[in-house]
Amino acid sequence: MNSWADRAAERSPIVQRSRLRSVQQAKVIVDAARRLIQVKGDDGFTTQELVKEAGVALQTFYRHFGSKDQLLLAVVEDLVTEEAARLEAAARPLSDPVARLHFYLTSVLGLLNTEEGRVGARFTTAEHWRLHQHYPDEMAEANQPFADLVERALREAAAAGLLHPTDPAQDAWFIMKLVVSVFHHYAFATAPERVEDIAEHLWAFCLAAVGGAPDSAPRAAR
């Protein structure tokens, strides 16, 4: 529960304006980091390159992020949250939750078909396990939006009798981890077949894991 001082501060227009400026400035820095990632890929970037790209002073960067790793955690969270929101919006016309689940899982791997997606994939792969080693809780939180997306589809499909997950939350977590692992592998490895075919193999595996049968999957999900 917030203290009276916190509640008073939240009612203050001055404090609210200050918080808004702080959020906007932090977003400028995160956006600059994302642009550098697209240019430099898994080679990474220096803090000096970042502040120059963002057009802010070094002190401003450290005022918002305690370290470069803290910034990278924010970038990962930003990327995952944005992609989860994009997938959810794109799948909204699909009334069948199984079809939506298929769309979520296969679309993530589909990012590897674009140069922009592959550059981002190589960066996240290069940084993922290093960040996970030092900030496991923060990385779990950063990846949670995709797991939540999968869980909602699983719960809807279970309620409709289309799938039979053992535990929707836990199953969604395992599916998310599997998708991330396959995504990271093919960010660098040469794919033995089309990315679309790999995505369908992944889908078939996950479908079976949550009690779905290939011949019962809706046509839109094939």
N, C-alpha and C positions, 0 to 999 in steps of 0.2 A: 504494500500500500504506500502511495506517495505521502510524504510529510506535508504539513500545512505550508511549509516554505516552498516545496516543489509545486504545490497546487497554486500558490500565489504567483510563483514565477511563470507558470503556464498561462495565467490570466493576464500577464503583463504584455502589452503590445510590443514593447521594446525588446523583451526577451524573445518573443515569437519572431520578430524581424531578424534578430541576431541568429537564431537557430536556422531560419530559412536561408540566410546568407551563408551560414556554415555548410548546410546541406548542398546548396548550389555550388559552392566552391569545391567541396569534396567530389561532387559529380564531375566538375570540370577536370579534376585530376584523374579520376577513374576513366573518363572518356579519352583523355590524352594517353593513358596507359594502353587502352584498347587499340588506339590508332597505331601506337608504336609496335604492338604485338603483330598487327597485320603487316607492318613493314619489315620487322626484324624476325618474326617467327620465334622459334625456340632458341635463337641466339641471345634473346633477352635484351634488356636495355638498362642503362645506368640511371641513377637518380638525377644526375645532371641533365641527361637527355630528356628525362621526364619533365622536370620543372621548366625546361626551355620549351617543350612541346605544349605544356599546359599554360605557359605564360604567367607562372607564379614564382614567388621567391622560395628558396629552400626552406626558410623558416615556416612558410605557409604550409608546405607539404608536411613537415613534421608536426605542425599544429593539428593536422587532421589524421595523420597516420604515424604511428610510433616507429614504423620501420617499413622497408620495401616489402617485406613479407606480409605485413598487415594490409598494404595496398593490394598485393596479389590475391589475398583472400577475398578482398572486396570485389576485385575483378572477376574471380571465379563465381562468387555469389551473384554478381550482376549478370554474367553470361547465362548461368543456369536459370535464374529467375526469369530473364527475358525470353529464353528459349521455351521454358515451360508455358509461359503466358502465350507465346506465339502458337505453340502446338495446340493448346486448349482452344484458342480462338479459331484456328483453322479447322479443328475437328468438330466444332459446334454443330454444323449441319448434319453430322452423322448421328442418327437417333439411336443406333445400336451401340451399346457400351463396348462390345467385343470389337466392333469395327473401329471405335475410337482407340482402344488399346493397341490394336494392330497399327494404326496410324502413328501413335506416339512412338512405339518401339522402332518401327522401320524408318520413320522420318529422321530420327537421330542419326542413324548410320548414313542416311542420305546426304547429310552435311559433308561427308567425305568426297562427294562427287563434285564439289565446287572448290576452286582454289582458295577462296576466302575461308571456307569451312575447314579445309585441310590445314591451312596455316594456323588457325585457332586451335585445331585439334592437336597439332604437334606441340604448341606452346603448353596447353593444359596437360598433355601427357608428360612433357618434360618436367613440369613443376608439380604435378599432382602428388606423387608419392613423397617428394621432399617436404611439401607442405603438410601432407597427412602425417608424416613422422613427427613433426614438431607441433602441429595444431590439429590433432584428430577430431576434437569436438567441433572446432570451427569449420573444418572441411565437411564433416557430416551435416552440419547445419546448412552449409552452402549448397550441398547436393539435394537437400530435402525437398525443394519444390517439385523436382521431377518425380521423386518417390510418392509425394502426395498426389500428383496427377495420376499416376498409375493406380494408387490405392483407391481413389474415387471411382475410377473405371471398374476396378475389380469388385468393389462393393455394389455398384449398380448392376453389374453382370451377375453377381451372386444372388442379388435380390430378385432378378428376373429369371433365375434358374438356368442361366446360360453357362456359367462357370462355377467351379466349386473350390475356391481357394481355402486352404487350411486356416490361415490367419491373414486377412487382407493386408494389414499393416506390415507384417513380417514378410509376406510373399512379395509385396511391392518393393521392400528394401532389397531383397535378394535379386529381383528382376532389375532394379536400378543398378546394382553392383555388377551384374552380368553385362548389361548394356554398356556401362562405362568401360568395363574391361575389354570388350570386343572393340569398342570405339577407339580406345587407346592403342590397342594392338595394330589395327589397320591404319592408324594415323601415320605409322612409319613403315609397317610391313607391306610387302607387295601382295595384293589380294589375289588368290588363286582363281577367282571367278568375279563376276560383276558384284558390285556392292549391293545392288538390289537383291541378288540371289542369296548373298550372305545374310542380308536383313531378313529374308523370308525363312532361312534356316533357323535363325535366332528366334523369330516369331513362333515357328512350329514347336521349338523346344519349350519356350515359355508358355505357350498355349497348353501343351500337354501337362506342364508342371502345375497349372492351376485348374486342372480337371476339364479342359476343353478337348473336343475331338475334331480333327481336321475336317471331316465331312459334315460337321455341324456348324462350322464357322460360317458367318454370313458372307455372301458373295462380295460385299464391299470390303471385307477384311482379307480377301485373298490376293 
